[in-house]
Amino acid sequence: AFAEALYQDKWGSKEQALTEFKRTKRYKVLPDSWRRTADLNIYRLQFELRKFVAARKTFLNLDEAVGAEDKEDLLRFEQEINRLETSGKPFRVPGEINNYNEWWHSPLRQIFSFTNIEGRLGEVRLHCDAKYVGFGFIEPKKHYRIDHSHGSCNITISGTEGTTFDLIARLPTT
């Protein structure tokens, strides 16, 4: 899984690389230096793929083995996440359905839409603290809103492997 993650990161899919790096963590057999490399790559890929909520959780769980230089870089990433969270501008989150026919995302903002769909997307599921919502058809450019009363949510989208799209994250207009 570690070798596959490195391969996918260099020559393949960033989404697949993230999946493989996470898989390496489940085995708990990696030497400490490799585990540190996997942790840092998971964080970097989450940031690059704009999975900001997951990146924050990863950042909080990084152990003391992460060096001071790496911590400085990670703090810059955290500052950028904070800026994006409060900025009024929409931002794009690229999505790609992996070889398990899914894509997941923890949204940083409560309003989102889908554009640039290349391939076939299936069901969308919102798994929230207080509610589960599923809908079977994605209308491109339609704005979907997560109600604050639902708590924090994760989005899971099923589809055909290799399907790409953009999720556009927005703040509510006041």
Disulfide bonds with the S-S distance in Angstrom:
Cys128-Cys153 1.95
